[in-house]
Amino acid sequence: MIYMCRNCGVKLTRCTATNTVGQFSAIKKQDRAFTTKKTSELVPYVCSTCGLTEWYVKEPSIFKE
C-alpha cells in the first residue's frame, strides 16, 4: 500500500517502531467476555519532508464489524 503525506503530498516511508517490550499492536474490542482478542501489528509511516508520522494496521479487515 502506498500512503501519501496529507501535509506535503510526498510518499510516506514505511518504518519500524522499536521499544523494549516488543511490537505495537491494535486490539479489536470484543463485544463478549472471554473471547479471543484479534490483533494486528501497527506500522509507522513517516514523511521525509515534514516529519508527519501516521500509523496503519497491517490487517485492517480484522476490525470490520
PDB file of N, CA, C and O in Angstrom:
ATOM      1  N   MET A   1       0.838  -1.169   0.000  1.00  0.00           N
ATOM      2  CA  MET A   1       0.000   0.000   0.000  1.00  0.00           C
ATOM      3  C   MET A   1       0.889   1.239   0.000  1.00  0.00           C
ATOM      4  O   MET A   1       1.886   1.288   0.720  1.00  0.00           O
ATOM      5  N   ILE A   2       0.541   2.215  -0.784  1.00  0.00           N
ATOM      6  CA  ILE A   2       1.280   3.475  -0.823  1.00  0.00           C
ATOM      7  C   ILE A   2       0.466   4.529  -0.083  1.00  0.00           C
ATOM      8  O   ILE A   2      -0.710   4.740  -0.379  1.00  0.00           O
ATOM      9  N   TYR A   3       1.100   5.186   0.878  1.00  0.00           N
ATOM     10  CA  TYR A   3       0.460   6.253   1.636  1.00  0.00           C
ATOM     11  C   TYR A   3       1.162   7.562   1.311  1.00  0.00           C
ATOM     12  O   TYR A   3       2.387   7.613   1.195  1.00  0.00           O
ATOM     13  N   MET A   4       0.368   8.623   1.165  1.00  0.00           N
ATOM     14  CA  MET A   4       0.900   9.943   0.844  1.00  0.00           C
ATOM     15  C   MET A   4       0.703  10.870   2.046  1.00  0.00           C
ATOM     16  O   MET A   4      -0.286  10.757   2.770  1.00  0.00           O
ATOM     17  N   CYS A   5       1.651  11.784   2.248  1.00  0.00           N
ATOM     18  CA  CYS A   5       1.572  12.752   3.338  1.00  0.00           C
ATOM     19  C   CYS A   5       0.415  13.710   3.086  1.00  0.00           C
ATOM     20  O   CYS A   5       0.300  14.283   2.002  1.00  0.00           O
ATOM     21  N   ARG A   6      -0.431  13.879   4.079  1.00  0.00           N
ATOM     22  CA  ARG A   6      -1.569  14.791   3.919  1.00  0.00           C
ATOM     23  C   ARG A   6      -1.142  16.248   4.022  1.00  0.00           C
ATOM     24  O   ARG A   6      -1.924  17.139   3.691  1.00  0.00           O
ATOM     25  N   ASN A   7       0.091  16.514   4.477  1.00  0.00           N
ATOM     26  CA  ASN A   7       0.605  17.886   4.541  1.00  0.00           C
ATOM     27  C   ASN A   7       1.346  18.286   3.271  1.00  0.00           C
ATOM     28  O   ASN A   7       1.141  19.382   2.749  1.00  0.00           O
ATOM     29  N   CYS A   8       2.214  17.391   2.767  1.00  0.00           N
ATOM     30  CA  CYS A   8       3.128  17.730   1.668  1.00  0.00           C
ATOM     31  C   CYS A   8       2.816  17.046   0.343  1.00  0.00           C
ATOM     32  O   CYS A   8       3.224  17.523  -0.716  1.00  0.00           O
ATOM     33  N   GLY A   9       2.093  15.931   0.400  1.00  0.00           N
ATOM     34  CA  GLY A   9       1.838  15.161  -0.807  1.00  0.00           C
ATOM     35  C   GLY A   9       2.977  14.225  -1.175  1.00  0.00           C
ATOM     36  O   GLY A   9       2.950  13.604  -2.238  1.00  0.00           O
ATOM     37  N   VAL A  10       3.985  14.116  -0.301  1.00  0.00           N
ATOM     38  CA  VAL A  10       5.140  13.247  -0.531  1.00  0.00           C
ATOM     39  C   VAL A  10       4.793  11.818  -0.105  1.00  0.00           C
ATOM     40  O   VAL A  10       4.028  11.621   0.840  1.00  0.00           O
ATOM     41  N   LYS A  11       5.351  10.823  -0.797  1.00  0.00           N
ATOM     42  CA  LYS A  11       5.137   9.423  -0.425  1.00  0.00           C
ATOM     43  C   LYS A  11       5.725   9.173   0.961  1.00  0.00           C
ATOM     44  O   LYS A  11       6.869   9.539   1.232  1.00  0.00           O
ATOM     45  N   LEU A  12       4.927   8.540   1.844  1.00  0.00           N
ATOM     46  CA  LEU A  12       5.398   8.208   3.183  1.00  0.00           C
ATOM     47  C   LEU A  12       6.308   6.986   3.129  1.00  0.00           C
ATOM     48  O   LEU A  12       6.109   6.086   2.313  1.00  0.00           O
ATOM     49  N   THR A  13       7.306   6.964   4.006  1.00  0.00           N
ATOM     50  CA  THR A  13       8.268   5.869   4.083  1.00  0.00           C
ATOM     51  C   THR A  13       7.891   4.943   5.231  1.00  0.00           C
ATOM     52  O   THR A  13       7.709   5.388   6.364  1.00  0.00           O
ATOM     53  N   ARG A  14       7.775   3.649   4.931  1.00  0.00           N
ATOM     54  CA  ARG A  14       7.462   2.671   5.971  1.00  0.00           C
ATOM     55  C   ARG A  14       8.666   2.534   6.895  1.00  0.00           C
ATOM     56  O   ARG A  14       9.806   2.464   6.435  1.00  0.00           O
ATOM     57  N   CYS A  15       8.407   2.497   8.204  1.00  0.00           N
ATOM     58  CA  CYS A  15       9.468   2.402   9.200  1.00  0.00           C
ATOM     59  C   CYS A  15       9.173   1.261  10.163  1.00  0.00           C
ATOM     60  O   CYS A  15       8.155   0.578  10.048  1.00  0.00           O
ATOM     61  N   THR A  16      10.065   1.070  11.101  1.00  0.00           N
ATOM     62  CA  THR A  16       9.867   0.087  12.152  1.00  0.00           C
ATOM     63  C   THR A  16       9.945   0.802  13.486  1.00  0.00           C
ATOM     64  O   THR A  16      10.911   1.520  13.744  1.00  0.00           O
ATOM     65  N   ALA A  17       8.960   0.621  14.329  1.00  0.00           N
ATOM     66  CA  ALA A  17       8.985   1.189  15.676  1.00  0.00           C
ATOM     67  C   ALA A  17       9.707   0.209  16.586  1.00  0.00           C
ATOM     68  O   ALA A  17       9.537  -1.004  16.465  1.00  0.00           O
ATOM     69  N   THR A  18      10.504   0.733  17.484  1.00  0.00           N
ATOM     70  CA  THR A  18      11.208  -0.137  18.420  1.00  0.00           C
ATOM     71  C   THR A  18      10.884   0.282  19.845  1.00  0.00           C
ATOM     72  O   THR A  18      10.633   1.453  20.131  1.00  0.00           O
ATOM     73  N   ASN A  19      10.898  -0.693  20.715  1.00  0.00           N
ATOM     74  CA  ASN A  19      10.773  -0.453  22.149  1.00  0.00           C
ATOM     75  C   ASN A  19      11.369  -1.643  22.866  1.00  0.00           C
ATOM     76  O   ASN A  19      11.833  -2.582  22.219  1.00  0.00           O
ATOM     77  N   THR A  20      11.367  -1.628  24.166  1.00  0.00           N
ATOM     78  CA  THR A  20      11.992  -2.715  24.908  1.00  0.00           C
ATOM     79  C   THR A  20      11.061  -3.894  25.148  1.00  0.00           C
ATOM     80  O   THR A  20      11.510  -4.954  25.584  1.00  0.00           O
ATOM     81  N   VAL A  21       9.770  -3.725  24.871  1.00  0.00           N
ATOM     82  CA  VAL A  21       8.803  -4.779  25.165  1.00  0.00           C
ATOM     83  C   VAL A  21       8.524  -5.665  23.957  1.00  0.00           C
ATOM     84  O   VAL A  21       8.399  -6.880  24.109  1.00  0.00           O
ATOM     85  N   GLY A  22       8.425  -5.098  22.780  1.00  0.00           N
ATOM     86  CA  GLY A  22       8.085  -5.859  21.585  1.00  0.00           C
ATOM     87  C   GLY A  22       7.370  -4.982  20.592  1.00  0.00           C
ATOM     88  O   GLY A  22       7.588  -3.771  20.562  1.00  0.00           O
ATOM     89  N   GLN A  23       6.515  -5.575  19.775  1.00  0.00           N
ATOM     90  CA  GLN A  23       5.822  -4.800  18.739  1.00  0.00           C
ATOM     91  C   GLN A  23       4.586  -4.107  19.293  1.00  0.00           C
ATOM     92  O   GLN A  23       3.987  -4.562  20.267  1.00  0.00           O
ATOM     93  N   PHE A  24       4.216  -3.002  18.659  1.00  0.00           N
ATOM     94  CA  PHE A  24       2.974  -2.314  18.983  1.00  0.00           C
ATOM     95  C   PHE A  24       1.849  -3.008  18.233  1.00  0.00           C
ATOM     96  O   PHE A  24       2.028  -3.423  17.088  1.00  0.00           O
ATOM     97  N   SER A  25       0.699  -3.135  18.866  1.00  0.00           N
ATOM     98  CA  SER A  25      -0.448  -3.768  18.218  1.00  0.00           C
ATOM     99  C   SER A  25      -1.722  -3.018  18.553  1.00  0.00           C
ATOM    100  O   SER A  25      -1.821  -2.372  19.596  1.00  0.00           O
ATOM    101  N   ALA A  26      -2.692  -3.109  17.664  1.00  0.00           N
ATOM    102  CA  ALA A  26      -4.039  -2.616  17.933  1.00  0.00           C
ATOM    103  C   ALA A  26      -4.902  -3.833  18.225  1.00  0.00           C
ATOM    104  O   ALA A  26      -4.792  -4.854  17.546  1.00  0.00           O
ATOM    105  N   ILE A  27      -5.751  -3.727  19.222  1.00  0.00           N
ATOM    106  CA  ILE A  27      -6.609  -4.846  19.604  1.00  0.00           C
ATOM    107  C   ILE A  27      -8.057  -4.455  19.379  1.00  0.00           C
ATOM    108  O   ILE A  27      -8.506  -3.406  19.840  1.00  0.00           O
ATOM    109  N   LYS A  28      -8.785  -5.303  18.671  1.00  0.00           N
ATOM    110  CA  LYS A  28     -10.209  -5.055  18.457  1.00  0.00           C
ATOM    111  C   LYS A  28     -10.954  -5.377  19.739  1.00  0.00           C
ATOM    112  O   LYS A  28     -10.810  -6.467  20.293  1.00  0.00           O
ATOM    113  N   LYS A  29     -11.749  -4.432  20.206  1.00  0.00           N
ATOM    114  CA  LYS A  29     -12.550  -4.637  21.414  1.00  0.00           C
ATOM    115  C   LYS A  29     -13.660  -5.636  21.106  1.00  0.00           C
ATOM    116  O   LYS A  29     -14.407  -5.471  20.141  1.00  0.00           O
ATOM    117  N   GLN A  30     -13.759  -6.661  21.925  1.00  0.00           N
ATOM    118  CA  GLN A  30     -14.765  -7.698  21.726  1.00  0.00           C
ATOM    119  C   GLN A  30     -16.059  -7.322  22.438  1.00  0.00           C
ATOM    120  O   GLN A  30     -16.032  -6.668  23.481  1.00  0.00           O
ATOM    121  N   ASP A  31     -17.179  -7.731  21.878  1.00  0.00           N
ATOM    122  CA  ASP A  31     -18.486  -7.461  22.471  1.00  0.00           C
ATOM    123  C   ASP A  31     -18.789  -8.397  23.638  1.00  0.00           C
ATOM    124  O   ASP A  31     -19.547  -8.037  24.539  1.00  0.00           O
ATOM    125  N   ARG A  32     -18.218  -9.565  23.630  1.00  0.00           N
ATOM    126  CA  ARG A  32     -18.488 -10.557  24.662  1.00  0.00           C
ATOM    127  C   ARG A  32     -17.231 -10.809  25.488  1.00  0.00           C
ATOM    128  O   ARG A  32     -16.108 -10.666  25.006  1.00  0.00           O
ATOM    129  N   ALA A  33     -17.449 -11.184  26.732  1.00  0.00           N
ATOM    130  CA  ALA A  33     -16.321 -11.544  27.589  1.00  0.00           C
ATOM    131  C   ALA A  33     -15.795 -12.924  27.187  1.00  0.00           C
ATOM    132  O   ALA A  33     -16.516 -13.723  26.591  1.00  0.00           O
ATOM    133  N   PHE A  34     -14.566 -13.183  27.513  1.00  0.00           N
ATOM    134  CA  PHE A  34     -13.932 -14.485  27.297  1.00  0.00           C
ATOM    135  C   PHE A  34     -13.850 -14.888  25.827  1.00  0.00           C
ATOM    136  O   PHE A  34     -13.984 -16.067  25.500  1.00  0.00           O
ATOM    137  N   THR A  35     -13.634 -13.934  24.954  1.00  0.00           N
ATOM    138  CA  THR A  35     -13.420 -14.261  23.551  1.00  0.00           C
ATOM    139  C   THR A  35     -11.975 -13.957  23.197  1.00  0.00           C
ATOM    140  O   THR A  35     -11.306 -13.185  23.883  1.00  0.00           O
ATOM    141  N   THR A  36     -11.510 -14.559  22.142  1.00  0.00           N
ATOM    142  CA  THR A  36     -10.146 -14.331  21.698  1.00  0.00           C
ATOM    143  C   THR A  36     -10.013 -12.923  21.143  1.00  0.00           C
ATOM    144  O   THR A  36     -10.844 -12.480  20.350  1.00  0.00           O
ATOM    145  N   LYS A  37      -8.978 -12.231  21.554  1.00  0.00           N
ATOM    146  CA  LYS A  37      -8.728 -10.885  21.039  1.00  0.00           C
ATOM    147  C   LYS A  37      -8.002 -11.000  19.705  1.00  0.00           C
ATOM    148  O   LYS A  37      -7.013 -11.723  19.586  1.00  0.00           O
ATOM    149  N   LYS A  38      -8.493 -10.294  18.722  1.00  0.00           N
ATOM    150  CA  LYS A  38      -7.837 -10.260  17.424  1.00  0.00           C
ATOM    151  C   LYS A  38      -6.935  -9.038  17.400  1.00  0.00           C
ATOM    152  O   LYS A  38      -7.350  -7.945  17.786  1.00  0.00           O
ATOM    153  N   THR A  39      -5.701  -9.220  16.946  1.00  0.00           N
ATOM    154  CA  THR A  39      -4.761  -8.112  16.917  1.00  0.00           C
ATOM    155  C   THR A  39      -4.139  -7.960  15.538  1.00  0.00           C
ATOM    156  O   THR A  39      -4.127  -8.890  14.731  1.00  0.00           O
ATOM    157  N   SER A  40      -3.627  -6.773  15.295  1.00  0.00           N
ATOM    158  CA  SER A  40      -2.893  -6.506  14.067  1.00  0.00           C
ATOM    159  C   SER A  40      -1.748  -5.573  14.411  1.00  0.00           C
ATOM    160  O   SER A  40      -1.921  -4.612  15.160  1.00  0.00           O
ATOM    161  N   GLU A  41      -0.592  -5.857  13.865  1.00  0.00           N
ATOM    162  CA  GLU A  41       0.582  -5.024  14.115  1.00  0.00           C
ATOM    163  C   GLU A  41       0.363  -3.609  13.582  1.00  0.00           C
ATOM    164  O   GLU A  41      -0.192  -3.426  12.499  1.00  0.00           O
ATOM    165  N   LEU A  42       0.803  -2.609  14.350  1.00  0.00           N
ATOM    166  CA  LEU A  42       0.772  -1.212  13.919  1.00  0.00           C
ATOM    167  C   LEU A  42       2.097  -0.878  13.248  1.00  0.00           C
ATOM    168  O   LEU A  42       3.165  -1.178  13.784  1.00  0.00           O
ATOM    169  N   VAL A  43       2.026  -0.259  12.079  1.00  0.00           N
ATOM    170  CA  VAL A  43       3.225   0.072  11.315  1.00  0.00           C
ATOM    171  C   VAL A  43       3.285   1.587  11.096  1.00  0.00           C
ATOM    172  O   VAL A  43       2.334   2.172  10.577  1.00  0.00           O
ATOM    173  N   PRO A  44       4.404   2.231  11.492  1.00  0.00           N
ATOM    174  CA  PRO A  44       4.524   3.672  11.268  1.00  0.00           C
ATOM    175  C   PRO A  44       5.007   3.992   9.857  1.00  0.00           C
ATOM    176  O   PRO A  44       5.835   3.279   9.290  1.00  0.00           O
ATOM    177  N   TYR A  45       4.476   5.073   9.307  1.00  0.00           N
ATOM    178  CA  TYR A  45       4.922   5.619   8.024  1.00  0.00           C
ATOM    179  C   TYR A  45       5.284   7.079   8.271  1.00  0.00           C
ATOM    180  O   TYR A  45       4.512   7.811   8.890  1.00  0.00           O
ATOM    181  N   VAL A  46       6.461   7.514   7.789  1.00  0.00           N
ATOM    182  CA  VAL A  46       6.978   8.848   8.078  1.00  0.00           C
ATOM    183  C   VAL A  46       7.189   9.640   6.793  1.00  0.00           C
ATOM    184  O   VAL A  46       7.662   9.105   5.791  1.00  0.00           O
ATOM    185  N   CYS A  47       6.831  10.927   6.836  1.00  0.00           N
ATOM    186  CA  CYS A  47       7.098  11.838   5.721  1.00  0.00           C
ATOM    187  C   CYS A  47       8.533  12.336   5.856  1.00  0.00           C
ATOM    188  O   CYS A  47       8.907  12.881   6.894  1.00  0.00           O
ATOM    189  N   SER A  48       9.332  12.153   4.814  1.00  0.00           N
ATOM    190  CA  SER A  48      10.734  12.570   4.854  1.00  0.00           C
ATOM    191  C   SER A  48      10.898  14.079   4.695  1.00  0.00           C
ATOM    192  O   SER A  48      12.001  14.599   4.862  1.00  0.00           O
ATOM    193  N   THR A  49       9.818  14.788   4.375  1.00  0.00           N
ATOM    194  CA  THR A  49       9.886  16.239   4.209  1.00  0.00           C
ATOM    195  C   THR A  49       9.480  16.981   5.481  1.00  0.00           C
ATOM    196  O   THR A  49      10.232  17.827   5.966  1.00  0.00           O
ATOM    197  N   CYS A  50       8.300  16.676   6.028  1.00  0.00           N
ATOM    198  CA  CYS A  50       7.804  17.439   7.188  1.00  0.00           C
ATOM    199  C   CYS A  50       7.848  16.655   8.499  1.00  0.00           C
ATOM    200  O   CYS A  50       7.673  17.237   9.569  1.00  0.00           O
ATOM    201  N   GLY A  51       8.079  15.336   8.427  1.00  0.00           N
ATOM    202  CA  GLY A  51       8.173  14.532   9.640  1.00  0.00           C
ATOM    203  C   GLY A  51       6.856  13.976  10.152  1.00  0.00           C
ATOM    204  O   GLY A  51       6.831  13.293  11.176  1.00  0.00           O
ATOM    205  N   LEU A  52       5.757  14.258   9.453  1.00  0.00           N
ATOM    206  CA  LEU A  52       4.470  13.707   9.867  1.00  0.00           C
ATOM    207  C   LEU A  52       4.586  12.187   9.944  1.00  0.00           C
ATOM    208  O   LEU A  52       5.130  11.555   9.038  1.00  0.00           O
ATOM    209  N   THR A  53       4.078  11.607  11.019  1.00  0.00           N
ATOM    210  CA  THR A  53       4.093  10.156  11.179  1.00  0.00           C
ATOM    211  C   THR A  53       2.659   9.673  11.324  1.00  0.00           C
ATOM    212  O   THR A  53       1.893  10.207  12.126  1.00  0.00           O
ATOM    213  N   GLU A  54       2.299   8.660  10.542  1.00  0.00           N
ATOM    214  CA  GLU A  54       0.974   8.050  10.619  1.00  0.00           C
ATOM    215  C   GLU A  54       1.149   6.564  10.869  1.00  0.00           C
ATOM    216  O   GLU A  54       2.106   5.950  10.396  1.00  0.00           O
ATOM    217  N   TRP A  55       0.218   5.994  11.616  1.00  0.00           N
ATOM    218  CA  TRP A  55       0.246   4.575  11.952  1.00  0.00           C
ATOM    219  C   TRP A  55      -0.889   3.862  11.223  1.00  0.00           C
ATOM    220  O   TRP A  55      -2.013   4.360  11.171  1.00  0.00           O
ATOM    221  N   TYR A  56      -0.586   2.700  10.664  1.00  0.00           N
ATOM    222  CA  TYR A  56      -1.584   1.885   9.974  1.00  0.00           C
ATOM    223  C   TYR A  56      -1.475   0.454  10.486  1.00  0.00           C
ATOM    224  O   TYR A  56      -0.382  -0.018  10.797  1.00  0.00           O
ATOM    225  N   VAL A  57      -2.621  -0.241  10.573  1.00  0.00           N
ATOM    226  CA  VAL A  57      -2.593  -1.651  10.958  1.00  0.00           C
ATOM    227  C   VAL A  57      -2.294  -2.487   9.724  1.00  0.00           C
ATOM    228  O   VAL A  57      -2.706  -2.152   8.614  1.00  0.00           O
ATOM    229  N   LYS A  58      -1.567  -3.586   9.936  1.00  0.00           N
ATOM    230  CA  LYS A  58      -1.211  -4.475   8.826  1.00  0.00           C
ATOM    231  C   LYS A  58      -2.428  -5.195   8.261  1.00  0.00           C
ATOM    232  O   LYS A  58      -2.508  -5.431   7.055  1.00  0.00           O
ATOM    233  N   GLU A  59      -3.373  -5.544   9.126  1.00  0.00           N
ATOM    234  CA  GLU A  59      -4.547  -6.313   8.710  1.00  0.00           C
ATOM    235  C   GLU A  59      -5.831  -5.571   9.081  1.00  0.00           C
ATOM    236  O   GLU A  59      -6.469  -5.920  10.074  1.00  0.00           O
ATOM    237  N   PRO A  60      -6.226  -4.555   8.307  1.00  0.00           N
ATOM    238  CA  PRO A  60      -7.406  -3.765   8.653  1.00  0.00           C
ATOM    239  C   PRO A  60      -8.714  -4.553   8.635  1.00  0.00           C
ATOM    240  O   PRO A  60      -9.669  -4.167   9.309  1.00  0.00           O
ATOM    241  N   SER A  61      -8.774  -5.635   7.888  1.00  0.00           N
ATOM    242  CA  SER A  61     -10.022  -6.406   7.797  1.00  0.00           C
ATOM    243  C   SER A  61     -10.434  -7.002   9.144  1.00  0.00           C
ATOM    244  O   SER A  61     -11.609  -7.313   9.340  1.00  0.00           O
ATOM    245  N   ILE A  62      -9.502  -7.163  10.062  1.00  0.00           N
ATOM    246  CA  ILE A  62      -9.809  -7.683  11.397  1.00  0.00           C
ATOM    247  C   ILE A  62     -10.798  -6.777  12.119  1.00  0.00           C
ATOM    248  O   ILE A  62     -11.559  -7.239  12.970  1.00  0.00           O
ATOM    249  N   PHE A  63     -10.791  -5.493  11.785  1.00  0.00           N
ATOM    250  CA  PHE A  63     -11.576  -4.513  12.523  1.00  0.00           C
ATOM    251  C   PHE A  63     -12.950  -4.237  11.928  1.00  0.00           C
ATOM    252  O   PHE A  63     -13.652  -3.338  12.390  1.00  0.00           O
ATOM    253  N   LYS A  64     -13.342  -4.996  10.910  1.00  0.00           N
ATOM    254  CA  LYS A  64     -14.686  -4.847  10.350  1.00  0.00           C
ATOM    255  C   LYS A  64     -15.702  -5.329  11.366  1.00  0.00           C
ATOM    256  O   LYS A  64     -15.472  -6.303  12.083  1.00  0.00           O
ATOM    257  N   GLU A  65     -16.825  -4.637  11.419  1.00  0.00           N
ATOM    258  CA  GLU A  65     -17.897  -5.005  12.364  1.00  0.00           C
ATOM    259  C   GLU A  65     -18.637  -6.223  11.873  1.00  0.00           C
ATOM    260  O   GLU A  65     -19.570  -6.684  12.529  1.00  0.00           O
TER     261      GLU A  65
END
